[in-house]
Amino acid sequence: MPLFAHIDCNNFYASCERVFNPSLIGVPVIVLSNNDGCAIARSQEAKDLGIKMGEPLFKIKDIVEKHNISVFSANFELYGDMSNRVMTIASQYSPEVEIYSIDECFLNLEGISDNPRDYCLEIKRKIEKCTKIPVSIGIGSTKSLAKTATRIAKKFQKKTQGIHFIDSEQKRIKALKWLKIADVWGIGRQYSKRLISYNILTAYDFTLLDEKWVKANLTSVGLKLMRDMKGIPSIELENIKEKQSISVTRTFESRKEDLEDIRERVSTFACKCAEKLRKQNSLCTQIHVFIITDYFRQDLSQYSNSINIKLPYPTNSSIDLSKFATMGLEKIYRQGYKYKKAGVVIMDFVPEDNLQLTLFENRNPKHTLLMKAVDKMNTHYSQDLIRLACQSPGKTWKMHQDHISKRYTTNINDIIRVKA
Amino acid sequence: MKSKEPFIKTQNLEIYKVDGSKALSLPYIGGVRAGFPSPANDFTGERVDIYKECVPHPEATYFARVTGDSMNKDFQEGDLLIIDASLEYRDNQIAMIFIDGEYTMKRIKKTDGKCFLLPSNDSFPLIEITSESNSQILGIITWSFRKHI
């Protein structure tokens, strides 16, 4: 019988901060998005104080001060490493693992244990001992049921001890009747609105629908989901795939009007994309650039545009991508607007060792060696030691990270100080 | 690997620059002499890897730097510590513990239902851990390193 476990870290970013500063345990903690804009993670205590996901810091300043909430800038280097630890441990318990996001994974438990609940208790104990990151685990005969079970485990922490197993038809129905339609995995806001208008209020109502109707109204993806929630495994484990697109987008520290300034940003974003692309040994064949003015300042004139460029040859060279990105920017840039945000997305990857490609290309093979050398220097010495001349000299732009914790696990100068 | 253009060229000598970017790091096997291969050739092993040796559980391993001298019989200020969070505490081991708002490391002693943290410097007091103390063990200190130059 198919069996899946879904492991979900509780309040992951906040929990990462607590590993290295346990005095944060039991107190409200929030983590801010890039540039310290919005709350993107909240500890349970912060949730209980009514802080909503995505709320801008300036809106919650009063609550933060009144309740002495600990505020952190996102430390993705730390979170990434802690995530890696959690996933590595989880992977030791099943030959088939799907890492679903930075803080979630699925395990195929079919035929692995006679007592899945105890088995997952051991997984939970091991993860929590080795990483200090609390997790919740849901178990079910399909992925969507396992994910539903995790919700229950989280919601009823005390009763479930953080683990819930949907191991009977009765429990499945009970769980689905409890789960609101808007909270069903993969049902977005649009669909849930529509379903509610048809009086489909819970996941259970959803599973009772006619298959033809579901397919017509929610596509075959919706149908798959519905079957999966009925207990018929329809969503398979996905192998860890290489990313199929990479994007780097940022909100500017201040509004920018000048083409020069924005060009520098876009060029830097393109280089960051290229760096990530080289890490996974791929080349890209398409690049997308966009710019937006500040939507919240309706008193200023608004403009936004984007452009897609098919590259003449596959590449992962910072020089090439920066060149194409700025070319694109120059096409969409209009003078007289104050821009707030820009981004670069690269897509349509092909593996670097795909020799066939070299037949048509006129990519510069010298770039490959040059980029290797640049990456090596930037890893060994300081981040961004070597940049393209069109990239920032460091002073024009800096990410706001006023409350960032140390890189306790990835930088020798930042490791824990222990008082003897 | 040599590049195409000689770096220095005289009448009977050409010196080429070495392209180090393609160099591989291999274990040294001994010089090759014609007709007399090294008897060790068949016995090449991997070089000692201190990281592998000291970090058997990378996903559970943390590093720390010592400050203070309450454990002066074991560590000095500045020592680098390896902490393994996957291990259970055993007698006489030194644990890294979070207590009173900071990380410290001590031996743990349990007597008469009480629990104490033992410093190794005699001029420091025992610390009793009660149910009220907000404490947590991160892991066991498995190695310490000191730089001597």
HADDOCK unambig.tbl for C-alpha pairs under 7 A between the chains (distance, minus, plus):
assign (segid A and resid 22 and name CA) (segid B and resid 98 and name CA) 6.95 0.50 0.50
assign (segid A and resid 23 and name CA) (segid B and resid 101 and name CA) 5.51 0.50 0.50
assign (segid A and resid 85 and name CA) (segid B and resid 59 and name CA) 4.63 0.50 0.50
assign (segid A and resid 88 and name CA) (segid B and resid 59 and name CA) 6.84 0.50 0.50
assign (segid A and resid 129 and name CA) (segid B and resid 85 and name CA) 6.52 0.50 0.50
assign (segid A and resid 129 and name CA) (segid B and resid 86 and name CA) 6.39 0.50 0.50
assign (segid A and resid 130 and name CA) (segid B and resid 60 and name CA) 4.70 0.50 0.50
assign (segid A and resid 130 and name CA) (segid B and resid 85 and name CA) 4.88 0.50 0.50
assign (segid A and resid 130 and name CA) (segid B and resid 86 and name CA) 5.11 0.50 0.50
assign (segid A and resid 131 and name CA) (segid B and resid 60 and name CA) 6.30 0.50 0.50
assign (segid A and resid 409 and name CA) (segid B and resid 62 and name CA) 6.62 0.50 0.50
assign (segid A and resid 415 and name CA) (segid B and resid 63 and name CA) 5.85 0.50 0.50
assign (segid A and resid 415 and name CA) (segid B and resid 64 and name CA) 5.22 0.50 0.50
assign (segid A and resid 415 and name CA) (segid B and resid 65 and name CA) 6.76 0.50 0.50
assign (segid A and resid 416 and name CA) (segid B and resid 63 and name CA) 6.65 0.50 0.50
assign (segid A and resid 416 and name CA) (segid B and resid 64 and name CA) 4.52 0.50 0.50
assign (segid A and resid 416 and name CA) (segid B and resid 65 and name CA) 6.23 0.50 0.50
assign (segid A and resid 417 and name CA) (segid B and resid 64 and name CA) 5.65 0.50 0.50
assign (segid A and resid 417 and name CA) (segid B and resid 65 and name CA) 4.98 0.50 0.50
assign (segid A and resid 417 and name CA) (segid B and resid 66 and name CA) 6.10 0.50 0.50
assign (segid A and resid 417 and name CA) (segid B and resid 67 and name CA) 6.68 0.50 0.50
assign (segid A and resid 418 and name CA) (segid B and resid 64 and name CA) 6.27 0.50 0.50
assign (segid A and resid 418 and name CA) (segid B and resid 65 and name CA) 5.92 0.50 0.50
assign (segid A and resid 418 and name CA) (segid B and resid 66 and name CA) 5.12 0.50 0.50
assign (segid A and resid 418 and name CA) (segid B and resid 67 and name CA) 5.99 0.50 0.50
assign (segid A and resid 418 and name CA) (segid B and resid 103 and name CA) 5.06 0.50 0.50
assign (segid A and resid 418 and name CA) (segid B and resid 104 and name CA) 5.05 0.50 0.50
assign (segid A and resid 419 and name CA) (segid B and resid 66 and name CA) 6.17 0.50 0.50
assign (segid A and resid 419 and name CA) (segid B and resid 67 and name CA) 4.99 0.50 0.50
assign (segid A and resid 419 and name CA) (segid B and resid 68 and name CA) 5.54 0.50 0.50
assign (segid A and resid 419 and name CA) (segid B and resid 103 and name CA) 6.11 0.50 0.50
assign (segid A and resid 419 and name CA) (segid B and resid 104 and name CA) 4.67 0.50 0.50
assign (segid A and resid 420 and name CA) (segid B and resid 66 and name CA) 6.54 0.50 0.50
assign (segid A and resid 420 and name CA) (segid B and resid 67 and name CA) 5.93 0.50 0.50
assign (segid A and resid 420 and name CA) (segid B and resid 68 and name CA) 4.78 0.50 0.50
assign (segid A and resid 420 and name CA) (segid B and resid 69 and name CA) 5.33 0.50 0.50
assign (segid A and resid 420 and name CA) (segid B and resid 70 and name CA) 4.79 0.50 0.50
assign (segid A and resid 420 and name CA) (segid B and resid 71 and name CA) 5.59 0.50 0.50
assign (segid A and resid 420 and name CA) (segid B and resid 104 and name CA) 5.52 0.50 0.50
assign (segid A and resid 420 and name CA) (segid B and resid 105 and name CA) 5.97 0.50 0.50
